[in-house]
Amino acid sequence: MVGIYIHIPFCASRCIYCAFYSTTSLDLRQRYVDTVCKELTGERFREFFKGLTGPVPMSSIYLGGGTPSQLTAAQLQQLFDALYIYNNVAPDAEVTIEVNPDDVSVEFAAVLQQLPVNRVSMGAQTFDDARLRWLHRRHTSQQVGEAVGRLREAGIRNISVDLMYGFPGESLTDWERDISAALALGVEHLSAYCLSIEEGTPLHRMGMKGADEETERAMYYRLKDRLEAAGFEHYEISNFARLSNTDPTSVSPYRSRHNSAYWTGVPYLGLGAAAHSFDGRTRSWNVSDIRQYIEAMERGERLCDSEPIEGDTAYNDLLTTALRTREGLDLSRLSPAHRDYCLKAAQRFIDAGLLSVTPGSGYFVTSNGDVTKYPDPGVTRLALTREGLFVSDMIMAELMKV
């Protein structure tokens, strides 16, 4: 199966932390939607599917941004008509739209009810109104709960909420209040990210510093403990999905299928300015400029860059995506040379309790660092432990081939 991502770069205002490509030029919305629909129904689409064998249905559709909820009802309908009329969409496809809480009016919720949307991802970030204003978020904490209620009335049974932590001056008690407020919403999925001060953002230009590492670590583990105690599965470094039963070893039906495709190497097609694609062999990305994107597509061209995903690049990609997940890295997917390299580099992290290895058919590392064939059936997996999750970036950097 394959996932489809459509980048909607429009925002009514910019948040001070955001490093994603976006624009406040809302007057370009209709021209942009027309252009995306042209990309959806043109040679671009046929080229992508040409290399995939058999009839490949879309298993997930994701409208991200930016702020997709800034599109009008007619523009959203136009996009979904192009998606469904001209393409093979699986009957049970996961269809997600990102929204801002203040955009979810009664009227907007009614619009979603008429569309094939069955999952909504909402950027709450925090329930502290003063902090929301500091971030330049447009909504209030009260509007988050109101939005969830309206989405429920519209029949949406899969809602995800984004949270942020590690703000300057934020205490563990502050973070506890945000976790409690998010859990009180009764949503099916939570994503939580430590505030990252990216170069080029207003936050970076302000010279701001986030919380210290010890506080960030305490916040991360408090989040993990609270959500797992509340019946959520921690299935990816920053993502939690509600379990449908009390078995802690089960898999949640509310995992993001679209994002899971990124972490497991499933092909995906990105449409719109700055959108990325991966066909299993090559990664490509559209120009990060809305006017250049529109004008090129109107000329029948596509402005993009690409790179082959092979050799060490393929190894690094698989390593840094699979290790993010609860299941970890299936070592049988690596070439013998990359498997040997990975396990030798991983040994010190295994010894330190930061990585775990599940033996099976494949290889394991002996105490002297030699890679030896392991005779038992099964699959060898390398996974982050609880202690390794917080320092995952460092571990992955050490295991990569550069």
C-alpha positions, 0 to 999 in steps of 0.5 A: 500500500502507499500513503499520500501526503498533501502539504497545505502551507497556509497559516493565518499567523506564524508560530514563533517555533515553527520551522515548517514551510508555510505562508500567510498569503491566503489569497493564493489558496484557490490557485494552489488547490487548483495546482495540487489537483493538477499534480494529483491527476497528471503525469506525476502520479503515473510516474510514481505508481509506474514502479510499484507492482500490481494495483496499489491502493492508497492506504492513508491520506494526510493533509498537513501543513501549515494549517489545512483547516484554513481552506474553505469547504469548497477547496477541501471538497475539490481536493477530495474529489480529485483524490477519490475520482481519479485514484484507487483509495482503499475502502478502509483508508486512514484519512487525516486532516490537521486543524487548529482548535479555533478553526473547528467551528460548528460549521467546519465540523459539519464540513468534515462530516461530508468529507471522507475524513476519519481522523483529525490531528489537532495542535493544542501544544499547551493548556496554559493560555499565557504560554499559548499567547507567547507562542503566537498560537491563535487558540485558547485552552478552552477552544481545544475542548470545544473543538474535540466536542464538535468533532465528536458530534460530527462523528470523528472517532479518532482524534490526535492532540499535539503537545509540547514541553520544555518551554523556558521556565516550565516546571514539572508541575506545569507539564503535569497539568498539561498532561492531565488536561490532554487526558481529560479530553478522552482522545485516541492519540497523543503526540508530544515533542520537546520544544526545539529552537530551530535556526531561522525561527523567531524563537531562535532570533530571540535567543531563547533557551529551553528547559535544561536537560535534566528537566526535559528528561523528567518531563519525558518520563513523566509523560511516558509513565502517565500515558501508559498508566492511562492505557496508551501504547508508546509505539514511537518515540513521540507518539502514544495511541490508546489501547483497545484492551488491557493487554500491554503487549497488544497493538493499538488500532489508533496508531497513525497508519500514515506516519507509521509508513514513514517509519517502516519504509512504505512508499509515500507520495507528497504533493504540494510545495515542500512535500517529500516523496519516497518510491522505495528507491528514490527520495524527492521533494518539491520546491519550498516556495509556493509561487515557484511551485504554482508557476512551474506546475502551470508550465507543465514542469515540476521543480524538485530535487531528488536522491537515490536511497541505496547503500549507506544512505538506505542503511542510515534511513532504515536505522533512524526510522525503525529505531524510533518505533516500539518494534525497533530495527529488524536486522534481517532487512540489512545487508550482511555488511551493514548488519555486522557494522550496526551490531558492532557499533551497538554493543556498547549501548547494549552493554549500557542498557540503552539498546536491547537485542532480541536474538533469532535467525541472523547475528549477535555480538559476542563479548569480544565484539565478534559477530557470530551466526545465531542458530535459533529461528526467529528475527533479530531486532535491535530496539531502544530501551526505556533508558535509551529513548531519551538519548535516541538521537545520540545513539542513532548518530553513533550507529550511522555510517557517515 
